[in-house]
Amino acid sequence: MILTREEDAILDGEKGEALSFAMKILVNLGDLEEAEGFVPIRSAHISGVSYHTAGEALIRFLSDLDRMGAKVLAPATLNPAGMDLERWKEIGYPDDFASKQMRIIELYERIGVNMTCSCIPYETPYRAEPISFGDHLSWSESNAVIFANSVVGARTNREGGISALASAIIGKTPDWGMHQEKNRYPTLKVNVVGKLDPFHFNLLGAYIGKTFNSEVAYFTGIDIPVVKADLKQLGAALAAKGGHPIYHIEGITPESHYIKNSEQDGIVNETLSVTPIELEEMKSDIYPYPADEPDIFVLGCPQFGISEFQRLYNKLKGRKLRKDKRIIVYTNRALQEMLDPKVLNGVMDAGVEVYNDTCMVVSPLDRIGFDRVATDSAKAAHYIPKMSNIPADLMPLEMIIDLACE
Ligand code: F3S
């Protein structure tokens, strides 16, 4: 990388140990990716918060940064932790897990990161910096990255938690990948033939993610308008099953016109068509390990937003949960404060449990008594068996309500 005089001085330690350490992380990354310089960032979003997924190594890393006096320069928000930070005891988390998790939270707070514990920073204005088209960001958390790039038109690579934190401390990120327009052009055309329901958006993302790993997909044929919740699910599934940082939808996403550049440059590698029925038939190939008779249904991956709460409320239509079943919704405190109390109370009166700060993937489900779960999220169904070693079925919300309710 070619550094400015000031960046060189930071690297040499003239502005202190913490800044030098963070700059070394970013320069190593930039050199690896052949970035020529840095771009200033509007915000950072940091994953790697759960003690379940990051363990002792994260506590050691954050303790070292804190000892060096590290403080964030750019606004920075935090991904979900491994438990509801207020109700963990009642839910059944072990004390040893909770004390380690609280130590991680305390260390991030000392460094100046906002305790949002949200994976939807694009949807939670409280304590999160609003983002706009063209903003450069340094975000980890793949669902947030793909939403910011695709739906907002902001620019971020799929950072790791450490590089996002280093960028928050320096206020800049290496200029490569998604920060440059040419890398955002579509390389794959997918024509959708037929009307998609919310569950199909999950299956579409999972199928394209699994089959075409890192291509930049351009979807045509999707009916307008599309609700934000469906765009969240499409992106989360694409990024979970593949390495996708961005997608485009004709007539919907702000950079879909880049298809013209792709066609001029001859970089569209493949064109295919897919129908909703074909997607349903592929489900068992994409998710081969369904849970046998699930008794706990987990919703909110990515964490529930306002429209998802409203949809659940509408679908429940006053029905109550069966005594032997549970439905758990994961969201965050800021989002919950924005909800219409009628909707929140209606959902909870049906027997649905609502937890904040965490999710079904970064929580140690096996340590709090879960053994057979089902979800409506392709991303959650992909990760739960890997993270908690229990089977997870994938099914539409309507089926979940029919199985769980009287
Ligand atoms: Fe969010 Fe957890 Fe899913 S962090 S995207 S709810 S895996």
Boltz pocket constraint, residues with backbone or C-beta under 6 A from the ligand:
constraints:
  - pocket:
      binder: B
      contacts: [[A, 79], [A, 80], [A, 119], [A, 143], [A, 236], [A, 300], [A, 301], [A, 302], [A, 303], [A, 330], [A, 358], [A, 359], [A, 360], [A, 361], [A, 362], [A, 379], [A, 380], [A, 383]]
      max_distance: 6.0
